[in-house]
Amino acid sequence: MTPDTISVRENGQEQFTKTAAELDKLDPQSRALTKTFEASMEHRFEIWQKVYAQRDASSDAMVNANLDQQLRELATGMCCDLGSTFRHLDLNGARLEDHYDQARFIRDEP
């Protein structure tokens, strides 16, 4: 991935990439905002992986409950970042045509 490319991955495999030419349609602030959301999602995911590895490892139910809560908070943050990315790109005419339409629908349901 180059600095001006957004890649969508599933199970570690790249599914599609928005090219620099496509992203060039966005103003510099929009590109920076999109990169910020992406970096935030990646950071949260790295933490989520470490916390998930500890899930249900303790004999203390309170420790396990706290880990579950932390996982939910991290997942919520990742979903918010993803939703913000989608909304921002959509508003700027760079809709990500992808297999996430169902996820968007579920995300936006009350």
C-alpha positions as CSV (number, residue, x, y, z in Angstrom):
1,M,0.0,0.0,0.0
2,T,1.3,3.4,-0.9
3,P,0.6,6.6,1.1
4,D,-2.2,7.6,-1.4
5,T,-4.0,4.3,-1.5
6,I,-6.7,2.8,0.6
7,S,-6.7,-1.0,0.7
8,V,-9.6,-3.0,2.1
9,R,-8.5,-6.3,3.5
10,E,-10.5,-9.3,4.7
11,N,-8.7,-12.1,6.6
12,G,-5.4,-10.5,5.8
13,Q,-6.0,-10.6,2.1
14,E,-6.4,-7.4,0.1
15,Q,-9.9,-7.3,-1.5
16,F,-9.6,-4.0,-3.4
17,T,-7.7,-0.8,-3.5
18,K,-8.6,2.8,-4.2
19,T,-5.8,4.2,-6.3
20,A,-4.1,7.5,-5.9
21,A,-5.8,8.8,-9.0
22,E,-9.2,8.1,-7.4
23,L,-8.1,9.6,-4.1
24,D,-6.7,12.7,-5.9
25,K,-10.3,13.7,-6.4
26,L,-10.4,14.5,-2.7
27,D,-8.9,17.6,-1.3
28,P,-5.8,17.3,0.9
29,Q,-7.8,17.6,4.2
30,S,-10.1,14.9,3.1
31,R,-7.3,12.6,2.3
32,A,-5.7,13.3,5.6
33,L,-8.9,12.6,7.4
34,T,-9.4,9.3,5.7
35,K,-5.8,8.3,6.5
36,T,-6.4,9.3,10.2
37,F,-9.5,7.0,10.3
38,E,-7.5,4.2,8.7
39,A,-4.6,4.6,11.2
40,S,-7.0,4.6,14.1
41,M,-8.7,1.4,12.9
42,E,-5.4,-0.3,12.5
43,H,-4.2,0.8,16.0
44,R,-7.4,-0.4,17.6
45,F,-7.2,-3.7,15.8
46,E,-3.7,-4.3,17.0
47,I,-4.9,-3.8,20.6
48,W,-8.0,-5.9,20.0
49,Q,-5.8,-8.8,18.9
50,K,-3.8,-8.6,22.0
51,V,-6.8,-8.4,24.3
52,Y,-8.7,-11.1,22.4
53,A,-5.8,-13.5,23.0
54,Q,-6.4,-13.1,26.7
55,R,-10.2,-13.6,26.5
56,D,-11.5,-16.1,29.0
57,A,-8.0,-17.0,30.1
58,S,-8.5,-16.0,33.7
59,S,-10.2,-18.0,36.4
60,D,-11.5,-14.6,37.7
61,A,-14.9,-13.9,36.1
62,M,-14.5,-10.1,36.8
63,V,-11.2,-10.1,34.8
64,N,-12.9,-11.9,31.9
65,A,-15.9,-9.5,32.0
66,N,-13.5,-6.5,31.9
67,L,-11.7,-8.0,28.9
68,D,-15.0,-8.6,27.1
69,Q,-16.0,-5.0,27.8
70,Q,-12.6,-3.8,26.5
71,L,-13.2,-5.9,23.3
72,R,-16.6,-4.4,22.8
73,E,-15.3,-0.8,23.2
74,L,-12.4,-1.5,20.7
75,A,-14.9,-3.0,18.2
76,T,-17.2,-0.1,18.6
77,G,-14.3,2.3,18.0
78,M,-13.3,0.4,14.9
79,C,-16.9,0.4,13.6
80,C,-17.2,4.1,14.2
81,D,-13.9,4.8,12.3
82,L,-15.1,2.6,9.5
83,G,-18.5,4.3,9.3
84,S,-16.9,7.7,9.4
85,T,-14.6,6.7,6.6
86,F,-17.5,5.5,4.5
87,R,-19.6,8.5,5.2
88,H,-16.8,10.9,4.5
89,L,-15.8,9.3,1.2
90,D,-19.5,8.9,0.2
91,L,-20.0,12.7,0.7
92,N,-16.9,13.5,-1.3
93,G,-18.0,11.3,-4.3
94,A,-15.5,8.5,-3.6
95,R,-17.9,5.8,-2.5
96,L,-16.2,2.5,-1.8
97,E,-18.1,0.1,-4.1
98,D,-17.5,-3.1,-2.2
99,H,-18.9,-6.1,-0.4
100,Y,-19.6,-4.1,2.7
101,D,-23.1,-2.8,1.7
102,Q,-24.7,-5.3,4.1
103,A,-22.4,-4.3,6.9
104,R,-23.3,-0.6,6.3
105,F,-27.0,-1.5,6.4
106,I,-26.6,-3.3,9.7
107,R,-24.4,-0.6,11.1
108,D,-27.0,2.1,10.3
109,E,-30.0,0.2,11.7
110,P,-31.3,1.4,15.0
